Amino acid sequence: MVTGGHLQIVVGGAGPAADVSPLVRAAQERSWTVTVTATPSAMEFIEPQPLGSLTGYPVRSTYRSSPGTGRSLPATDAVVIAPATYNSINKIALGLADNYAMTSVAELIGRQVPTVIVPFVNTALAARAPFRHAVASLRDEGVRVLLGADDLWEPHPPGSGNEQRKAFPWTMAFDTAAQLADDSRPAASGHA
Protein backbone atom coordinates (compact mmCIF):
# COMPACT_ATOMS: atom_id res chain seq x y z
CA MET A 1 0.00 0.00 0.00
CA VAL A 2 1.24 3.45 -0.88
CA THR A 3 2.25 5.67 2.01
CA GLY A 4 1.66 9.39 2.11
CA GLY A 5 -1.29 11.50 1.19
CA HIS A 6 -3.57 13.93 2.93
CA LEU A 7 -6.37 12.78 5.23
CA GLN A 8 -9.26 15.05 6.10
CA ILE A 9 -10.94 13.98 9.33
CA VAL A 10 -14.45 15.26 9.99
CA VAL A 11 -15.37 14.78 13.63
CA GLY A 12 -18.99 14.59 14.74
CA GLY A 13 -20.48 15.37 18.13
CA ALA A 14 -20.36 12.01 19.92
CA GLY A 15 -18.31 10.60 22.79
CA PRO A 16 -15.50 9.05 20.70
CA ALA A 17 -14.69 12.49 19.23
CA ALA A 18 -12.58 13.21 22.30
CA ASP A 19 -10.41 10.23 21.34
CA VAL A 20 -9.63 11.16 17.71
CA SER A 21 -5.85 11.36 18.29
CA PRO A 22 -5.23 7.65 17.47
CA LEU A 23 -6.69 8.25 14.00
CA VAL A 24 -4.36 11.22 13.50
CA ARG A 25 -1.36 9.21 14.67
CA ALA A 26 -2.23 6.18 12.52
CA ALA A 27 -2.20 8.41 9.45
CA GLN A 28 0.98 10.23 10.47
CA GLU A 29 2.78 6.92 11.06
CA ARG A 30 2.22 6.19 7.38
CA SER A 31 3.50 9.64 6.31
CA TRP A 32 0.08 11.20 5.76
CA THR A 33 -0.67 14.81 6.61
CA VAL A 34 -3.89 15.32 8.53
CA THR A 35 -6.38 18.11 9.06
CA VAL A 36 -9.40 18.03 11.35
CA THR A 37 -12.76 19.65 10.72
CA ALA A 38 -15.38 19.52 13.46
CA THR A 39 -19.13 19.88 13.36
CA PRO A 40 -20.41 22.60 15.71
CA SER A 41 -21.53 20.01 18.26
CA ALA A 42 -18.17 18.18 18.07
CA MET A 43 -16.47 21.30 19.42
CA GLU A 44 -17.95 20.38 22.82
CA PHE A 45 -16.14 17.03 22.74
CA ILE A 46 -12.69 17.84 21.36
CA GLU A 47 -9.80 20.03 22.44
CA PRO A 48 -8.95 22.03 19.31
CA GLN A 49 -5.59 23.39 20.50
CA PRO A 50 -3.86 20.04 21.18
CA LEU A 51 -5.34 18.57 17.99
CA GLY A 52 -4.05 21.53 16.00
CA SER A 53 -0.62 21.07 17.53
CA LEU A 54 -0.68 17.36 16.68
CA THR A 55 -1.67 17.92 13.04
CA GLY A 56 0.12 21.20 12.42
CA TYR A 57 -3.14 22.76 11.19
CA PRO A 58 -5.86 24.52 13.19
CA VAL A 59 -9.10 22.61 13.69
CA ARG A 60 -11.74 24.13 11.42
CA SER A 61 -15.37 24.39 12.39
CA THR A 62 -16.43 27.56 10.60
CA TYR A 63 -15.96 29.15 7.22
CA ARG A 64 -12.89 31.33 6.66
CA SER A 65 -13.52 34.78 8.01
CA SER A 66 -10.93 36.47 5.78
CA PRO A 67 -11.99 36.56 2.15
CA GLY A 68 -9.14 36.53 -0.31
CA THR A 69 -6.89 34.28 1.75
CA GLY A 70 -5.60 31.38 -0.30
CA ARG A 71 -6.39 27.76 0.36
CA SER A 72 -3.79 26.67 2.88
CA LEU A 73 -4.77 23.01 3.10
CA PRO A 74 -3.27 20.24 0.98
CA ALA A 75 -5.45 18.50 -1.59
CA THR A 76 -7.44 15.74 0.10
CA ASP A 77 -6.67 12.11 -0.80
CA ALA A 78 -9.18 10.55 1.62
CA VAL A 79 -11.82 11.55 4.14
CA VAL A 80 -12.78 9.85 7.41
CA ILE A 81 -15.99 11.04 9.04
CA ALA A 82 -15.88 9.71 12.59
CA PRO A 83 -17.61 9.48 14.88
CA ALA A 84 -20.59 10.09 12.64
CA THR A 85 -23.82 10.71 14.49
CA TYR A 86 -27.33 9.69 13.45
CA ASN A 87 -28.00 13.32 12.55
CA SER A 88 -24.82 13.77 10.50
CA ILE A 89 -25.31 10.56 8.53
CA ASN A 90 -28.86 11.58 7.61
CA LYS A 91 -27.67 15.08 6.64
CA ILE A 92 -24.81 13.77 4.50
CA ALA A 93 -27.10 11.35 2.67
CA LEU A 94 -29.59 14.12 1.94
CA GLY A 95 -26.86 16.53 0.86
CA LEU A 96 -27.67 19.03 3.60
CA ALA A 97 -24.85 21.49 4.07
CA ASP A 98 -25.91 23.63 7.02
CA ASN A 99 -22.43 24.10 8.52
CA TYR A 100 -18.82 24.16 7.40
CA ALA A 101 -18.18 20.47 8.13
CA MET A 102 -21.26 19.30 6.22
CA THR A 103 -20.48 21.60 3.28
CA SER A 104 -16.92 20.21 3.16
CA VAL A 105 -18.21 16.63 3.23
CA ALA A 106 -20.78 17.31 0.50
CA GLU A 107 -18.10 18.78 -1.76
CA LEU A 108 -15.53 16.05 -1.11
CA ILE A 109 -18.05 13.29 -1.82
CA GLY A 110 -19.14 15.17 -4.95
CA ARG A 111 -15.50 15.29 -6.06
CA GLN A 112 -15.36 11.50 -5.51
CA VAL A 113 -12.66 11.73 -2.86
CA PRO A 114 -12.48 8.30 -1.14
CA THR A 115 -14.72 8.64 1.92
CA VAL A 116 -15.14 6.44 4.99
CA ILE A 117 -17.90 7.00 7.55
CA VAL A 118 -17.82 5.32 10.96
CA PRO A 119 -21.22 5.71 12.64
CA PHE A 120 -21.58 5.94 16.40
CA VAL A 121 -25.26 5.18 16.94
CA ASN A 122 -27.30 3.06 19.25
CA THR A 123 -29.50 0.20 18.07
CA ALA A 124 -32.72 2.21 18.46
CA LEU A 125 -31.47 4.93 16.12
CA ALA A 126 -29.91 2.42 13.72
CA ALA A 127 -33.27 0.64 13.46
CA ARG A 128 -34.99 3.75 12.12
CA ALA A 129 -35.89 3.73 8.43
CA PRO A 130 -34.33 7.17 7.76
CA PHE A 131 -30.97 5.93 9.05
CA ARG A 132 -31.09 2.65 7.13
CA HIS A 133 -32.02 4.53 3.94
CA ALA A 134 -29.22 7.06 4.53
CA VAL A 135 -26.61 4.31 4.92
CA ALA A 136 -27.86 2.54 1.78
CA SER A 137 -27.90 5.81 -0.17
CA LEU A 138 -24.34 6.68 0.88
CA ARG A 139 -23.11 3.21 -0.04
CA ASP A 140 -24.84 3.53 -3.44
CA GLU A 141 -22.91 6.76 -3.94
CA GLY A 142 -19.60 5.00 -3.29
CA VAL A 143 -19.10 6.07 0.32
CA ARG A 144 -17.68 3.31 2.54
CA VAL A 145 -19.82 3.10 5.67
CA LEU A 146 -18.17 0.90 8.30
CA LEU A 147 -21.22 -0.65 9.90
CA GLY A 148 -22.41 -4.21 10.36
CA ALA A 149 -21.04 -7.66 11.06
CA ASP A 150 -18.75 -7.63 8.00
CA ASP A 151 -17.07 -4.48 9.31
CA LEU A 152 -16.92 -5.75 12.91
CA TRP A 153 -18.62 -2.52 14.03
CA GLU A 154 -22.20 -2.66 15.22
CA PRO A 155 -24.58 -0.17 16.81
CA HIS A 156 -24.56 -0.35 20.61
CA PRO A 157 -27.55 -0.80 22.94
CA PRO A 158 -29.05 2.50 24.15
CA GLY A 159 -27.23 3.76 27.22
CA SER A 160 -24.01 1.82 26.54
CA GLY A 161 -22.16 4.42 24.49
CA ASN A 162 -19.43 4.92 27.10
CA GLU A 163 -18.44 1.25 26.91
CA GLN A 164 -18.63 1.21 23.10
CA ARG A 165 -16.53 4.37 22.88
CA LYS A 166 -13.47 2.44 24.07
CA ALA A 167 -13.73 0.05 21.12
CA PHE A 168 -14.13 2.75 18.44
CA PRO A 169 -12.31 1.48 15.29
CA TRP A 170 -9.99 4.42 14.63
CA THR A 171 -7.21 2.36 13.04
CA MET A 172 -9.64 0.39 10.87
CA ALA A 173 -11.11 3.69 9.67
CA PHE A 174 -7.70 4.94 8.54
CA ASP A 175 -6.68 1.60 7.00
CA THR A 176 -9.93 1.54 5.00
CA ALA A 177 -9.47 5.14 3.84
CA ALA A 178 -5.84 4.53 2.88
CA GLN A 179 -6.83 1.44 0.89
CA LEU A 180 -9.60 3.34 -0.92
CA ALA A 181 -7.16 6.16 -1.72
CA ASP A 182 -4.62 3.63 -2.97
CA ASP A 183 -7.25 1.93 -5.14
CA SER A 184 -8.32 5.26 -6.62
CA ARG A 185 -4.81 6.33 -7.65
CA PRO A 186 -3.93 5.76 -11.29
CA ALA A 187 -1.63 2.78 -11.80
CA ALA A 188 1.97 3.73 -12.53
CA SER A 189 2.67 3.13 -16.19
CA GLY A 190 5.42 0.71 -17.16
CA HIS A 191 5.27 -1.29 -13.92
CA ALA A 192 4.03 -4.82 -13.71
C-alpha positions in Angstrom: 0.0 0.0 0.0 1.2 3.4 -0.9 2.3 5.7 2.0 1.7 9.4 2.1 -1.3 11.5 1.2 -3.6 13.9 2.9 -6.4 12.8 5.2 -9.3 15.1 6.1 -10.9 14.0 9.3 -14.5 15.3 10.0 -15.4 14.8 13.6 -19.0 14.6 14.7 -20.5 15.4 18.1 -20.4 12.0 19.9 -18.3 10.6 22.8 -15.5 9.1 20.7 -14.7 12.5 19.2 -12.6 13.2 22.3 -10.4 10.2 21.3 -9.6 11.2 17.7 -5.8 11.4 18.3 -5.2 7.7 17.5 -6.7 8.2 14.0 -4.4 11.2 13.5 -1.4 9.2 14.7 -2.2 6.2 12.5 -2.2 8.4 9.5 1.0 10.2 10.5 2.8 6.9 11.1 2.2 6.2 7.4 3.5 9.6 6.3 0.1 11.2 5.8 -0.7 14.8 6.6 -3.9 15.3 8.5 -6.4 18.1 9.1 -9.4 18.0 11.3 -12.8 19.7 10.7 -15.4 19.5 13.5 -19.1 19.9 13.4 -20.4 22.6 15.7 -21.5 20.0 18.3 -18.2 18.2 18.1 -16.5 21.3 19.4 -18.0 20.4 22.8 -16.1 17.0 22.7 -12.7 17.8 21.4 -9.8 20.0 22.4 -8.9 22.0 19.3 -5.6 23.4 20.5 -3.9 20.0 21.2 -5.3 18.6 18.0 -4.1 21.5 16.0 -0.6 21.1 17.5 -0.7 17.4 16.7 -1.7 17.9 13.0 0.1 21.2 12.4 -3.1 22.8 11.2 -5.9 24.5 13.2 -9.1 22.6 13.7 -11.7 24.1 11.4 -15.4 24.4 12.4 -16.4 27.6 10.6 -16.0 29.1 7.2 -12.9 31.3 6.7 -13.5 34.8 8.0 -10.9 36.5 5.8 -12.0 36.6 2.2 -9.1 36.5 -0.3 -6.9 34.3 1.7 -5.6 31.4 -0.3 -6.4 27.8 0.4 -3.8 26.7 2.9 -4.8 23.0 3.1 -3.3 20.2 1.0 -5.4 18.5 -1.6 -7.4 15.7 0.1 -6.7 12.1 -0.8 -9.2 10.5 1.6 -11.8 11.6 4.1 -12.8 9.9 7.4 -16.0 11.0 9.0 -15.9 9.7 12.6 -17.6 9.5 14.9 -20.6 10.1 12.6 -23.8 10.7 14.5 -27.3 9.7 13.4 -28.0 13.3 12.6 -24.8 13.8 10.5 -25.3 10.6 8.5 -28.9 11.6 7.6 -27.7 15.1 6.6 -24.8 13.8 4.5 -27.1 11.3 2.7 -29.6 14.1 1.9 -26.9 16.5 0.9 -27.7 19.0 3.6 -24.8 21.5 4.1 -25.9 23.6 7.0 -22.4 24.1 8.5 -18.8 24.2 7.4 -18.2 20.5 8.1 -21.3 19.3 6.2 -20.5 21.6 3.3 -16.9 20.2 3.2 -18.2 16.6 3.2 -20.8 17.3 0.5 -18.1 18.8 -1.8 -15.5 16.1 -1.1 -18.0 13.3 -1.8 -19.1 15.2 -5.0 -15.5 15.3 -6.1 -15.4 11.5 -5.5 -12.7 11.7 -2.9 -12.5 8.3 -1.1 -14.7 8.6 1.9 -15.1 6.4 5.0 -17.9 7.0 7.5 -17.8 5.3 11.0 -21.2 5.7 12.6 -21.6 5.9 16.4 -25.3 5.2 16.9 -27.3 3.1 19.3 -29.5 0.2 18.1 -32.7 2.2 18.5 -31.5 4.9 16.1 -29.9 2.4 13.7 -33.3 0.6 13.5 -35.0 3.8 12.1 -35.9 3.7 8.4 -34.3 7.2 7.8 -31.0 5.9 9.0 -31.1 2.6 7.1 -32.0 4.5 3.9 -29.2 7.1 4.5 -26.6 4.3 4.9 -27.9 2.5 1.8 -27.9 5.8 -0.2 -24.3 6.7 0.9 -23.1 3.2 0.0 -24.8 3.5 -3.4 -22.9 6.8 -3.9 -19.6 5.0 -3.3 -19.1 6.1 0.3 -17.7 3.3 2.5 -19.8 3.1 5.7 -18.2 0.9 8.3 -21.2 -0.6 9.9 -22.4 -4.2 10.4 -21.0 -7.7 11.1 -18.8 -7.6 8.0 -17.1 -4.5 9.3 -16.9 -5.7 12.9 -18.6 -2.5 14.0 -22.2 -2.7 15.2 -24.6 -0.2 16.8 -24.6 -0.4 20.6 -27.6 -0.8 22.9 -29.1 2.5 24.1 -27.2 3.8 27.2 -24.0 1.8 26.5 -22.2 4.4 24.5 -19.4 4.9 27.1 -18.4 1.3 26.9 -18.6 1.2 23.1 -16.5 4.4 22.9 -13.5 2.4 24.1 -13.7 0.0 21.1 -14.1 2.7 18.4 -12.3 1.5 15.3 -10.0 4.4 14.6 -7.2 2.4 13.0 -9.6 0.4 10.9 -11.1 3.7 9.7 -7.7 4.9 8.5 -6.7 1.6 7.0 -9.9 1.5 5.0 -9.5 5.1 3.8 -5.8 4.5 2.9 -6.8 1.4 0.9 -9.6 3.3 -0.9 -7.2 6.2 -1.7 -4.6 3.6 -3.0 -7.2 1.9 -5.1 -8.3 5.3 -6.6 -4.8 6.3 -7.7 -3.9 5.8 -11.3 -1.6 2.8 -11.8 2.0 3.7 -12.5 2.7 3.1 -16.2 5.4 0.7 -17.2 5.3 -1.3 -13.9 4.0 -4.8 -13.7 
